[in-house]
Amino acid sequence: MSNFGEFQLPGLPFQLPSAIPSFPDDYLLTQFNLEALFPSKLSTQLSEILTELVETSKSMTFGSTGTIQQLDLAELSHLLDVSHITASISAFFQSLHWHLPVVHFPTFDPGNITNSLLLAIFLSGATYTIPLDGKGLPSTLFDVAEEYIFRQIASLPTVVSPKSHSTTQLIQSALIIEMLQFGRDNMQTRRRIRIVRHPCLVSTIRSLGIFQLKRNAAPDIGDESIWRQLVAEEVCIRIACWVFLADGFLTVCFNNHPSISVFEMNCNFPWSAGLWEAESASTFSQIATLQSTELPLPPLSDVVSQLLDNPLNEASIPWGPSVSVEHLLILIYAINSLAFQVRAGLLKYISLDKIRCASGNWKRVWDSVIGLLDKDHLLHLGYPKHAQELWWLLNATLDAAGKSDARLQYMDSTATDDLGNLNEFIQWCYQSAP
């Protein structure tokens, strides 16, 4: 096992980065002068959001503290203005977007966005552009926004199309606010997300059939309209996969029992980052042509089954050339989820030896993929760059499971809401390393 001293807990995914990374100027959303492009519509939309947030805050109660501090309309009007919205959208696509790529930047249209998604993106970007103090964002705004979005999730009819514009954007906003709230590092908030919000979101996505969603067509050459149709499908697939990652994060860090079974993940894997970030239909077609000879990946459940069964080599992995670092991140979370359930006695038909086999197979594929990337690309992988750290953690739990003298709370199956048990486990691994 690799030296566990290299495992950096503060850098784990689903914790907000401390600063906005530097990107070329042409990446910024400077082309979106919202005040000039959508003055009337945006003003009306912001007024609606302000009113709805204030009304939501009046009806809220949380825990033993009773009602939360109500939001002030005048104060919010100063914060949610056009200039702040523009800066926050830009900050979102430079920061959280790389850890949660479920909003398609090339086709993002700030003039055609639902209130819930506009609010979620604003709060994500405002975390970096507006200080969290008395003159900045009120601390209760995040909790009210969470309540506002999840009330809509809870009342969403299950008969709607998962690819409808408004439904997709509502689910995107719920996933963004869930991740954003986790990044605030408040135990009460974290517990609410873990036991209330996240299961609600998973149940909604399951009822809409998104975990089973298959593409109608493979990425191919096409015009603008075909590209946008493919993107709409891809957004839904990414929602399924990144909600699965969020579920895995809760299991890995807090011993939360998985809300999603690996074997119900029958949707397609997401596109590679190159296809997803393609700036136009023509660029997309060029990349799709280059990748057209690669065999498509089977669904996640099938790939995991293959990793569990037998030691693999390049010759026995026909889909190997199609694997990206994003796919490997999803797979290592899947294996970690199974490992937890095996340790907890929830999957009697899978042995720890099978998990070890899957871990070894995953690492062989990872090494082959990473060997083809340059170091500059690795620095901008966002969330996926943590995949090897998760592989280290997986192997550490497998080692600890075989040591009867190890008395570690992290190896118990009891859920928690702080990182103390994980920290203790990492320190134990570091001290026990030869």
N, C-alpha and C positions, 0 to 999 in steps of 0.2 A: 504494500500500500504506500502511496506517496506520503511524504512528510506532512503530517496534519498541521504543522505550524504554518503552512501556506494557506490554510483555509481562513479566509477573512470574513467573519460574520457581518461586519457593517456593510459589506458589499453585496450581501445576498439580494437577489431579486425581490421585488415587492417592498423594498425600502426605497424611498425616494432618493435620487442622487442629490448631493449637497449643492451642486452648482450646474448651470447650463453648460454643456460641452460646446466647444467652438466649432462652427461649421462655416463653409464659404458663404459670403454675403448673398449670393444668388439663391441660396436655399431658403432664406427667410421669406416670410409672407409679406414682403414689402409691396407686392403687386396688389394686395388686398387693402385698398384704401376704403375701409367700410363706410366712413362718413360720407365720402363722395359717391360711392356706388349704391348704397342702400340707406340713404338718410331717413326716409319716412318709415320703411319697413322695419329697420333695426330699432328705431326709436320706439315704435309700437311694441315690438317684441320685448325689448328691455323693460318697458312699462308693465307688460303682462307678467314677466318673470318676477319683478319686484313685488307686485301686488300678491302674486301667488305665494312667494316666499314669506311675506309678512303674515298672510292668512294662515299658512302652514305653521309658523312659529307660535301663533296664538293657541293652537289646538294640541300642542305637543307636551307630553310628559315622558321623562326618562328616569326610571329607577326610583330610588328612595329620595332623590333630590326634588321630585315633583316637577312642576312646570319649568322649562328652561327660560332663560332671559329672552324676551321677545325682541325681534329685530326692529330696527328703527327705519322707516321708509326714507326719511331725509338722508340718513347716513348711507344707506344702500344706494341711493340715487347718485351720490358722489362716487361710489366705488364702481358701480356697474354702468359706466359711461362708455361712449364709443372708443375713446382713446385707450382706456384700460382693456376693453375687449380686444382691440387690434393687437396690443402688446402681448396679451395673454394667449391668444391663438398662436402667435409666433413662438412664444416660449413653450407652449405645449408640444409643438412639432419639433422642437429642438431637444426636448428632455424626455417627458413621459412616453412620447410616441415610440421611442426606441426600445422601451421596456414593455410596451403594450400596443403593438402595431395593429390595431383593429379599426382605425379610421384611415381611409385611403387618401393620402395627401394629394396625389396628382389630380384627383377628381373632386377634392373637397371644395364645396361651394358655400361660403359663409352667408350667402343670400338665400339659401334653401336648406335650412337646418332647424330642427325642432328646438323648442325651448329647453327641454331636458338636456340635450347634447350640447347646446350652446353654453348652458350653465356648467356642466361637468368640465368642458374644455376650458372655460374661463377660470374656474377654481383651480384646475391643474396648473395652468400657466401663471395664475396670480400668485401661487405659492412661491414663485421665483421673482415676480415683478412687483408685488405689493407686500410690504413688511407685515408680519403677524404681530402687531402691537396695537396700542390704543388708537393710533392714527391710521391703521391699516385694516386688514380683514378682521371682523369680529369672530372670535373663536366659535361661537354658536352657528355661524353661517354654514360651516361644513355639515354640522349635524342636521340643520334644517334642510339643506340641499339633499342630503341623504334620504331624509324622510319624504321629501317632496317627490323624489325620483322613485323610491321604492313603493310609495302608495300607488303610483301609476303601474308599476310592475305587478303588484298584487291584484290589481283590478283588470289586468290585460286579459281579454277573452282568448281562450285556447284555440278558437276556430280560425283566427286570423292567419294570413300567410306569413311564414317566418321571413320571407324576403320583401314584405311590404316596407316602404320607406320609413314610415313612422315607427313601426315595430322594431325594425333593425336599429334605428337611432336611439330608441328608448333603452334597448338592451345594451347598446354601446355605452350609453351614459351611466347605466347601473354598474357595469364592469369598471368603468373609469373611476366612479366615486367610491366603489368598494376598495380599489387599490389605493386611491388617494387617502382614504380614511385609515387604512392600515399604516401608511407612511407617516401618519401623525404621531404614532407611538403612544397612544393613550389606551390603557388596559381596558377601561370600561367600553370604549368605542370598539376596540379589537374584539372583545367578547360579543358585542352586539352583532358585529359583522360575521363573526364565526358561527354563531348559533342561530341567528335570525335571518340576516340579509343574504348571506351566501347560499344557504339551503333554498331560500325563496327564489333566487336567481337561477339556481340549478334546476329546480322543479319547473320553472317557467320555460327554460330552454328545452328541457326534456319533453314537456307537453307539446311544444311546437315542432318536435321532430328534428331539431337542428343537430343533435348528436348522431343522427343517421343520414345526414344530408350528403348526397352524391352530386358531383358536377354533371350537368347535362352534356357538356362537351369539354374536351381537353383544350388547354391554351393553344391558340392557333392564330393564323393570320386573319385579320378582319378589320372592318372599318370602326369608326368611333362608337357607333351604337352597339356593335357586337362586343367590343372591349368593355363598355360600361355594363353590359349584361353579365359578362364573365366576372367583373369586379364585384357586382352585387352578390353573386354566389360566393365569391371568395371571402367577402366580409363576413357572411354567415358562418362559413367554415372556420374562419379565424376566431370568431366569437366562441364557437364550441371548443376550439383548441386552447384558447387563452383562459377560458373559464376552467377548463381541466387543469391548466397550469396553476391557476389560483387555488384550486382544490388541493393539488399536490403540495403547494407551498404551505397551506394550513396543516397538512399531515406531517411534512418534514420538520417544520419549525415548532409546531404546537401539539403534535400527536393527536390532531383532530381526525376522527374516523372519516375516511373518504366518503364524500357525498356522491361521487361518480365512479362507477365501475370501469376499470380499464376495458373490460370486454363489452361494454355498451358503446364504446367509441368507434362506431362504424362509419363515421364520416371520412371524407378524404383528408389527407394531410394538406396543410396550407402550401401555397406556392413558395418558392424560394424568394429571398429578399430582392433579388434582381428583378424578377417578374412583378412583384408587389410594388416596388418603387419605380417601375418604368414610367417615364414622364408623359408619354403619349401613346396613342394606339399604334403608331408606326414603330416606336421603340419597343413596345411590347411584342409586336409581331416579329421583330428581328431577334429578340431574345428567345421567343417561343420557337422560332425556326431552329436555332442552335440547340435547343433542348429537346427537339422533337424525336430524336433517336433514342432518348433515355426511356427505359421502362417505367411506367407510373408506379408509385408506391402502393402497396395494398393498404387497406384501412389499418388504423393503429392496433386494433385488437388482433389482427392477423400477424402483423409484424412482431408484436410482443410475444405471441405464441411461438413464432419461429426462433426468437432470441432465447426463449426458455427451454426449448427442446434439446438442441444439440450444439456443441461447439461449431462455430461457423468459420469459414474462410472466404476469401474474395470470390472463389469459384462458385460457392454455394449461396451467394447473395446476388441474385440477378438484378435486384433493384438498388444495389449499392451505389452506383454512379448517380442515382437520383436523390440521394440523401443530402440534406443541408444541415447546417448547425442548428437551425430552428427545429428541424425534425428530431435531431438527437436530443435537444433539450426536452421536448415532449416525451421522448422515449425514456430518458433517465428519470423523469418524474413518474412515469408509469411504473417503472421497475421499483422505485422507492415506495410507491403506494402499495404495490404487491408485497414488498418486503415487510412493511408495517403490518399489513393484514395477516401475513404468515406468522409473525412474531406474536400478534395478538390472538392467534388461534382462530381466525375468521376464515382462513382458506386452507382447510385440511388436505386438499388434494394437491397443493403445491408445496414442495419442500424447499428448505433453505439452499440445498444443493442446486435446485433449479434456478433460484435467484442468483447464486454465484455464477452459474453458467450464463445467464442473461447479462450479468455485469461484465463478464469477460468478453462476450460477444459485442456488447455495446462499445467497450473500450477499443476493440480492434477496428470497428467502423469509425469511431471518433478519430483515432490516430490517422487513419487513411484520409479522412475529410480535412482535418486540420493541416495535414502535411501539404495540401494543395493551396492553402491560404497564405497570404503574406501578413507580416506583423501589423502593418497599418490597418488592414481589414479587421484583424482580431480586436484592435482597440475600439472599433466602432460597432461591435456586435450587439451592444446593449445587453439585454436580458440573457441571450444564449451563451455569452462568454462565461457564465457561471456553471455551465453544464458539467465541466470536469470537477469542479468543487463538489457538486452533488454526487458525482461518482465516488469521490473520496469518502464522502459521508456515508454513502451506501455501504462501501466496503468496511468502513469502521464499525457500522452496526452489525454487519455479518461477523466480523472478528469478535466483537463484544458478546454476541449471542452465544458464542462457543466457550465463553469463560464463565464458569459457575461462580467464581469469586467476585465478579464485577457486580457491584450494587449501585446501579445508576438509574436515577429516576427517569431519564430520557428513554431508557429501554423498557419502561413500563408503558402500558397502552392508555394511560389516563391523560385526557386532554388538559391543557393548561392555557393560560393567556399571557404568559410572559416568556422571555427567551432564556430564563435562568437555567432550566434543565439542559437546553441545547448548549449553552455556554459551558456548563459544567462538563458535559460530555466531550466537547471539543478539547477542553483543557486536559481531561483524562487521557484522551487519545494522544495529545501532544506529549504528555509526560510519560506515557507508556510506550511511545515509539522507540525502537531500538536505535 
